[in-house]
Amino acid sequence: MELYLILKIIFGFGFLIAMYAIIRNLDIIKIILVYFKDKLLGK
């Protein structure tokens, strides 16, 4: 049971860190998505 609790805490921290990184880099992600969209559509 303790192992499950520890894993849940680690997963929670990992999720929070990932969300923070995504929010911090949102403009970079948008630029990359626009670039790939333009490459796929052949513009």
N, C-alpha and C positions, 0 to 999 in steps of 0.2 A: 504494500500500500504506500509506503514511504517513497519507493522508487517512482511510482505513478505520480505522486505529488511533485517530486523533484523534476520529473520530465515535463509536467504541466507548467511549472514555473519557468523552466528553461525555454519552453516553446513560447510562452507568453512574452518573455523578454525578447526573444528572437523576432516575434511578430511586431512588437513595438519598435524595435530597431529598424526592421525592414520598412515599416510604414513611415518612420522618420526619414529614412534615406530616400524613399520614393517622393515624399513631399518636398524635401530639399532639392531634389534633382528633377522636378516636374518639367521645368523648361527644357532641360537637356533631353528628356524622354520625348517631349513633343517635337523637338527638332529632328530627332532620329526617326520618329514615326512619319513625319512629313517627308523626309528624305527617302525612306523605303517606299512610301506610297508613290512618290514621283518616279522612282526607279521601276516599280512594278507596272505603272501605267505608261511608261515610256515617254514621259515628258522631258 
